[in-house]
């Protein structure tokens, strides 16, 4: 059963506290023993402005369910074990742009607050920093986009969505007559709708900030009102333009197609079947309302890793196929626009640019402030990274993909997998 936030007096006080002022505590509500519930947090505007202090960033990123109403994705009654590997990850050093780094350099310089390396379903490395623990829920930001994409695959498997070539207006009639008229689900999954969008996080006048302000207003339907108001910039399927708004549209497609909130559908088709150990949370556009498809999902480090393992298993959970056969191979590989040009992007998944990573079939989900879910099928590898970089982008000293490939190469060498 879903536990939906209610717009009571305590909740309303918490929302005002979190959105308008910095340094609020959780004294306005109880939180079932969550270990970080009493910490002061900043505001969502401070986060997007890059104005959080280093300590406030940590507190805020592990308490994002205090920024907006959320819906809970309940833990499974039968958690999937993640045993320790017989041999942990050994010493690691690698070169990035001519500079030699160690594993500890990566953790410190990128302000990594949690790192889990899973190979063959076993933990090769797990580290919590900056006060985090296995009980900590951490924000994913745009990693949520890839979770939403995965729900599209699940809806296709169940027949709720007939085809990716269907028009989005078939499932979201409210977009009829907008710039999304004539746009397919596939176009939106490739962020290639041709609808105008400015994603600049720090620009208060950008479309991304307009969408954020709509969420802050907590007026039901305000996020989709932003999407309906946007003009067309190019023909559908011809130009790729990174847009968090596209994922709000995809979330609406899934919600209308399945007749369920995204959290409910995720809980039913993935969270419970995969065997997640802890509850997760997902931001809503208003109390009891609609999930924010492109951000605001928070879960524990091990449950993000379990989600990655589900992907490594080709969308099969506990013997049941949840995603269509071949879905992940299609969703996580570079796509071609209608004009023939190629994208280093899949269906709301990032694809690598290096030849070695492409040979491995590697892909990842990324979120601002330094969040990653990396999957490498050739090495049977999942890496989850939480970071607490105060700036939305540009805060990484060490390139994360250089680190990922160094881990992949080290494990390939030690275990003999992925050779050939």
QUIZI-V426767 format. One record per residue. RES is the residue in one small letter. SS is DSSP state (h for helix, s for strand, l for the rest). OMEGA is omega in whole degrees, -180 to 180 (* if undefined). D_FIRST is the distance of its C-alpha to the first C-alpha in Angstrom with 2 decimals. Layout:
res & ss & omega & d_first
RES & SS & OMEGA & D_FIRST
RES & SS & OMEGA & D_FIRST
This chain:
res & ss & omega & d_first
x & l & 180 & 0.00
x & l & 178 & 3.80
x & l & -173 & 6.53
x & s & 178 & 9.38
x & l & 179 & 12.89
x & l & -175 & 14.98
x & l & -180 & 18.68
x & l & -176 & 20.07
x & h & -179 & 23.39
x & h & -178 & 22.36
x & h & 179 & 20.33
x & h & 178 & 23.27
x & h & 179 & 25.68
x & h & -179 & 23.93
x & h & 180 & 24.03
x & h & 179 & 27.70
x & h & -174 & 28.51
x & h & -173 & 27.10
x & h & -170 & 28.41
x & h & -176 & 31.77
x & l & 175 & 33.02
x & l & 173 & 33.14
x & l & 179 & 32.89
x & s & 173 & 30.14
x & l & -179 & 28.34
x & l & -176 & 24.85
x & l & -180 & 26.37
x & l & 180 & 24.70
x & l & 173 & 21.30
x & l & -177 & 19.90
x & l & 169 & 18.05
x & l & 176 & 17.12
x & l & 177 & 20.26
x & l & -169 & 20.12
x & l & -176 & 23.80
x & l & -169 & 24.78
x & l & -177 & 23.30
x & l & -176 & 26.77
x & l & 173 & 28.52
x & l & 178 & 30.20
x & s & 176 & 29.04
x & l & -179 & 30.79
x & l & 180 & 29.90
x & h & 177 & 28.62
x & h & 177 & 32.06
x & h & 180 & 33.77
x & h & -178 & 31.78
x & h & 176 & 32.86
x & h & -174 & 36.35
x & l & -174 & 36.69
x & l & 178 & 37.58
x & l & 170 & 35.44
x & l & -178 & 37.47
x & h & -179 & 36.78
x & h & -179 & 35.14
x & h & 176 & 33.11
x & h & 179 & 31.86
x & h & -178 & 30.48
x & h & -177 & 28.76
x & h & -174 & 27.33
x & h & 177 & 26.12
x & l & 177 & 23.99
x & l & -173 & 22.59
x & h & 177 & 21.91
x & h & 174 & 18.58
x & h & 180 & 21.06
x & l & -179 & 22.86
x & l & 169 & 20.33
x & l & -180 & 16.99
x & s & 168 & 14.23
x & s & -177 & 10.68
x & s & 171 & 9.09
x & s & -171 & 8.78
x & l & 176 & 7.69
x & l & 179 & 10.78
x & l & 174 & 11.68
x & l & -177 & 12.61
x & l & -178 & 15.99
x & l & 176 & 17.34
x & l & 180 & 20.21
x & l & 172 & 23.40
x & l & -177 & 25.58
x & l & 175 & 28.91
x & s & 176 & 31.91
x & l & 178 & 34.55
x & l & -180 & 37.87
x & l & 179 & 39.61
x & l & 175 & 38.11
x & l & -180 & 39.09
x & l & 178 & 42.66
x & l & -177 & 44.67
x & l & 170 & 44.03
x & s & -176 & 46.31
x & s & -179 & 46.52
x & s & 175 & 48.33
x & s & 179 & 46.87
x & l & 174 & 49.40
x & l & -179 & 52.23
x & s & 180 & 50.74
x & s & -179 & 49.88
x & s & 171 & 46.62
x & s & 176 & 44.98
x & h & 180 & 41.34
x & h & 175 & 41.73
x & h & 180 & 43.34
x & h & -179 & 40.33
x & h & -175 & 37.94
x & h & -173 & 40.17
x & h & 178 & 41.51
x & l & -180 & 38.23
x & l & 179 & 36.47
x & s & -179 & 33.92
x & s & 177 & 31.35
x & s & 179 & 29.61
x & s & 176 & 30.77
x & s & 178 & 29.49
x & s & -175 & 31.56
x & s & 175 & 30.15
x & s & -178 & 32.49
x & l & 177 & 31.78
x & l & -180 & 28.44
x & s & -175 & 30.36
x & s & 176 & 30.71
x & s & 179 & 34.23
x & s & 176 & 33.80
x & s & -178 & 31.29
x & s & 175 & 32.33
x & s & -178 & 30.73
x & l & 175 & 32.95
x & l & 176 & 33.23
x & l & 179 & 31.24
x & l & -180 & 28.13
x & l & 177 & 26.63
x & l & 179 & 24.10
x & l & -176 & 21.51
x & l & 166 & 22.35
x & l & -178 & 20.15
x & s & -179 & 22.64
x & s & 176 & 22.69
x & l & -172 & 23.31
x & l & -172 & 24.72
x & l & 168 & 25.95
x & h & 177 & 24.51
x & h & 179 & 21.44
x & h & -179 & 23.71
x & h & 173 & 23.96
x & h & 178 & 20.21
x & h & 177 & 20.13
x & h & 180 & 23.12
x & h & 177 & 21.39
x & h & 174 & 18.68
x & h & 178 & 21.76
x & h & 179 & 22.94
x & h & 179 & 19.75
x & h & 174 & 19.97
x & h & -179 & 23.65
x & h & -179 & 23.08
x & h & 179 & 20.92
x & l & 177 & 23.48
x & l & 173 & 21.45
x & l & -175 & 24.19
x & l & -174 & 27.60
x & l & 174 & 29.68
x & l & 178 & 29.92
x & l & 174 & 33.08
x & l & 174 & 31.31
x & s & 179 & 31.85
x & h & -179 & 28.98
x & h & 175 & 29.94
x & h & -177 & 29.04
x & h & -180 & 25.34
x & l & -177 & 25.76
x & h & -179 & 28.47
x & h & 179 & 28.54
x & h & 177 & 30.45
x & l & -179 & 33.21
x & l & 177 & 36.51
x & l & 177 & 35.46
x & l & 177 & 36.71
x & l & 173 & 33.83
x & l & 180 & 35.62
x & l & 179 & 36.78
x & l & -179 & 34.57
x & s & 174 & 32.73
x & h & 179 & 29.38
x & h & 178 & 31.56
x & h & -176 & 33.62
x & h & 177 & 30.67
x & h & 179 & 29.29
x & l & -176 & 32.83
x & l & -175 & 32.93
x & l & -179 & 35.92
x & l & -174 & 35.23
x & l & 178 & 38.48
x & s & -176 & 36.85
x & l & 179 & 38.40
x & l & 174 & 36.48
x & l & -173 & 37.54
x & l & -173 & 35.14
x & l & -173 & 37.28
x & l & -173 & 34.95
x & l & -180 & 37.71
x & l & -178 & 39.22
x & l & -179 & 37.95
x & l & -177 & 39.21
x & l & 177 & 37.41
x & h & 179 & 34.81
x & h & 179 & 32.32
x & h & 173 & 32.95
x & h & 179 & 32.75
x & h & 177 & 29.22
x & h & 179 & 28.45
x & h & 176 & 30.08
x & h & 178 & 28.04
x & h & 178 & 24.88
x & h & -179 & 26.55
x & h & -180 & 27.31
x & l & 175 & 23.61
x & l & -178 & 24.81
x & l & 177 & 22.37
x & l & -175 & 23.88
x & h & 179 & 26.49
x & h & 179 & 25.78
x & h & 175 & 26.38
x & h & 175 & 29.36
x & h & -177 & 30.89
x & h & 179 & 30.47
x & h & -174 & 32.08
x & h & -172 & 34.99
x & l & 178 & 36.10
x & l & 177 & 39.41
x & s & 178 & 40.32
x & l & -178 & 42.25
x & l & 176 & 42.84
x & l & -180 & 42.37
x & l & 173 & 38.97
x & l & -175 & 38.77
x & l & -177 & 41.97
x & l & 175 & 41.08
x & l & -180 & 38.38
x & l & -175 & 37.28
x & l & -172 & 34.45
x & l & 174 & 32.02
x & h & 179 & 28.63
x & h & 178 & 28.57
x & h & -178 & 28.62
x & h & 173 & 25.18
x & h & 177 & 23.87
x & h & 179 & 25.38
x & h & 177 & 23.87
x & h & 178 & 20.38
x & h & 176 & 21.11
x & h & -180 & 22.41
x & h & -178 & 19.23
x & h & -180 & 17.08
x & h & -178 & 19.57
x & h & -176 & 20.17
x & h & -176 & 16.66
x & l & -178 & 15.53
x & l & 169 & 12.38
x & l & -179 & 12.14
x & h & -179 & 13.44
x & h & 180 & 10.64
x & h & -179 & 8.21
x & h & 177 & 11.31
x & h & 180 & 12.26
x & h & -176 & 9.23
x & h & -171 & 9.75
x & h & -174 & 13.52
x & h & -169 & 14.57
x & h & -178 & 12.68
x & h & -176 & 11.44
x & h & 179 & 14.73
x & h & 179 & 17.06
x & l & -180 & 16.00
x & l & -172 & 15.29
x & l & -172 & 16.15
x & l & 173 & 14.56
x & l & 170 & 11.90
x & s & -180 & 13.29
x & s & 178 & 13.64
x & s & 179 & 14.87
x & s & 176 & 17.24
x & s & 179 & 16.97
x & l & 180 & 20.10
x & l & -180 & 19.38
x & l & -178 & 16.93
x & l & -171 & 13.84
x & l & -171 & 15.92
x & l & 179 & 16.55
x & s & 172 & 16.43
x & l & -169 & 19.90
x & l & -174 & 20.50
x & l & -179 & 23.40
x & l & 172 & 22.50
x & l & 176 & 20.36
x & s & 178 & 18.18
x & s & -177 & 18.41
x & s & 179 & 17.82
x & l & -178 & 19.99
x & h & -178 & 23.22
x & h & 179 & 22.45
x & h & 171 & 19.20
x & h & 179 & 21.27
x & h & 177 & 23.77
x & h & 176 & 21.39
x & h & 177 & 20.58
x & h & 178 & 24.38
x & h & 174 & 24.87
x & h & 177 & 22.57
x & h & 177 & 24.97
x & h & 179 & 27.95
x & l & 177 & 26.76
x & l & 176 & 27.12
x & l & 176 & 23.46
x & s & -180 & 23.16
x & s & 178 & 20.39
x & l & 178 & 21.00
x & l & -179 & 23.56
x & s & 178 & 21.56
x & s & -179 & 22.87
x & l & -180 & 20.21
x & l & 179 & 22.89
x & l & 175 & 26.09
x & l & -179 & 29.06
x & l & -178 & 31.11
x & h & -176 & 28.47
x & h & 176 & 28.71
x & h & 178 & 32.48
x & h & -173 & 32.55
x & h & -171 & 29.99
x & l & 178 & 31.51
x & l & -177 & 35.20
x & l & -176 & 37.59
x & s & -180 & 37.59
x & s & 176 & 40.51
x & l & -179 & 40.80
x & l & 179 & 42.35
x & l & 176 & 45.66
x & l & -179 & 45.71
x & l & -176 & 45.09
x & s & 177 & 42.77
x & s & 169 & 39.84
x & l & -174 & 38.81
x & s & 178 & 35.23
x & l & 176 & 32.77
x & l & -177 & 29.61
x & l & 171 & 28.33
x & l & 176 & 29.58
x & s & 179 & 32.84
x & s & -175 & 35.54
x & l & 177 & 38.47
x & l & -178 & 41.99
x & l & -178 & 43.86
x & h & -178 & 45.23
x & h & 179 & 44.15
x & h & 178 & 40.50
x & h & 177 & 40.59
x & h & 179 & 42.15
x & h & -175 & 39.23
x & l & -177 & 36.75
x & l & 177 & 35.15
x & s & 177 & 32.79
x & s & 169 & 30.60
x & s & -175 & 28.13
x & s & 176 & 29.51
x & s & 180 & 28.51
x & l & -176 & 30.88
x & l & 170 & 32.03
x & l & 178 & 32.15
x & s & -178 & 28.83
x & s & 165 & 29.08
x & s & -175 & 27.41
x & s & -180 & 30.42
x & s & 179 & 30.53
x & s & -177 & 33.81
x & h & -176 & 33.72
x & h & -178 & 37.38
x & h & -180 & 36.94
x & l & -166 & 33.43
x & s & 171 & 32.55
x & s & 175 & 29.62
x & s & 175 & 30.36
x & s & 179 & 27.96
x & s & 167 & 29.77
x & s & 174 & 28.68
x & s & -179 & 31.50
x & l & 179 & 32.25
x & l & -175 & 34.95
x & l & 179 & 35.49
x & l & 180 & 36.71
x & l & -180 & 34.31
x & l & 178 & 36.69
x & l & -177 & 39.93
x & l & -177 & 39.03
x & l & 174 & 39.30
x & l & -180 & 42.71
x & l & 179 & 42.13
x & l & -175 & 40.94
x & h & -180 & 37.56
x & h & 174 & 38.43
x & h & 177 & 41.66
x & h & -179 & 39.70
x & h & -177 & 37.28
x & h & 175 & 40.25
x & h & 177 & 42.08
x & h & 180 & 39.24
x & h & -179 & 39.12
x & h & 179 & 42.89
x & h & -180 & 42.94
x & h & 176 & 40.39
x & h & -178 & 42.14
x & h & -175 & 45.36
x & h & -175 & 44.13
x & h & 179 & 42.11
x & l & 180 & 44.06
x & l & 174 & 41.08
x & l & 178 & 41.32
x & l & 176 & 45.09
x & l & * & 47.08
